[in-house]
Amino acid sequence: MWIPVVDVMVCKGCGECAQVCPDNAIAIVDKKSVIDYTRCTCCGVCDRVCPLGALEIKNPQMPSVLHEGVRLETLKAEVKMLKRKLREMKREVRI
């Protein structure tokens, strides 16, 4: 899945991406664009209007356990690992 990611080192909080977002998924917080991924439909409009190129559509790496499938006998351990990987991915997206 492709998602928009804000480079906070480049973003100046001009708000152009927030204005054009059809899902109202972008807000300006502390002079930076912040994306609400629960609302974002990953349409890609925001990265096309950013005058600084601070928004980029990326395809985050999914944990390998998702590709291998889940085995019932180890479900609890795999769910724990997936949660840890999800936290890591969320941190990666914020950077």
C-alpha atoms as one frame of an Amber mdcrd trajectory, in Angstrom:
protein
   0.000   0.000   0.000   1.301   3.448  -0.878   0.978   6.200   1.721   1.943
   9.872   1.866   4.828  10.634   4.218   5.821  14.123   5.384   9.498  15.023
   5.609   9.316  17.266   8.685  12.795  18.614   7.972  11.524  20.085   4.681
   7.897  20.941   5.525   7.289  24.619   6.362   3.572  24.241   7.153   2.287
  26.300   4.227  -0.965  24.301   4.308  -1.368  23.781   0.565  -1.581  20.002
   1.026  -4.241  20.401   3.731  -6.303  22.650   1.463  -6.409  20.188  -1.427
  -6.831  16.967   0.586 -10.260  15.576  -0.402 -10.385  13.484   2.789  -9.521
  16.333   5.200  -6.782  14.051   6.496  -4.042  16.680   6.762  -3.721  19.299
   9.471  -1.013  21.835  10.227   0.370  21.293  13.727   3.319  23.308  15.014
   4.004  24.585  11.475   4.230  21.032  10.049   1.810  18.916   8.015   0.409
  15.990   9.982  -1.479  13.191   8.222  -4.345  11.334   9.880  -3.915   7.894
   8.305  -7.330   6.782   9.569  -8.897   9.318   7.188  -6.347   9.270   4.351
  -7.336   7.285   1.253  -3.833   7.621  -0.245  -5.087   9.463  -3.329  -1.726
  11.174  -3.900  -3.061  14.701  -4.392  -1.011  16.156  -1.524   2.418  15.225
  -2.863   1.626  16.868  -6.213   0.890  20.291  -4.708   3.667  20.582  -2.136
   5.881  23.420  -3.380   8.849  22.168  -1.335   8.552  18.451  -2.087   8.065
  17.698   1.606   5.416  15.077   0.860   6.310  11.818  -0.805   4.220   8.754
  -1.565   6.029   5.723  -0.141   5.444   2.001   0.070   6.444   0.944   3.599
   8.040  -2.468   4.015   5.618  -4.993   5.471   6.877  -7.480   8.063   7.889
 -10.808   6.512   5.533 -12.670   8.839   2.609 -11.244   6.849   3.933 -12.854
   3.674   4.493 -16.229   5.337   1.014 -16.525   6.838  -0.012 -17.255  10.423
   0.218 -20.685  12.027  -2.340 -21.346  14.762   0.135 -23.005  17.117   2.259
 -19.861  17.263  -0.499 -17.274  16.841   0.110 -15.461  20.151   3.836 -14.987
  19.471   3.183 -13.870  15.895   0.556 -11.339  16.978   3.018  -9.932  19.511
   5.687  -9.662  16.814   3.228  -7.994  14.399   2.319  -5.403  17.024   5.996
  -4.633  17.593   6.607  -4.320  13.849   3.561  -2.051  13.504   4.932   0.262
  16.206   8.264   0.357  14.352   6.504   1.152  11.066   4.526   3.962  12.691
   7.761   5.452  14.059   9.329   5.146  10.601   6.388   6.933   8.981   6.639
   9.820  11.466  10.294  10.425  10.605
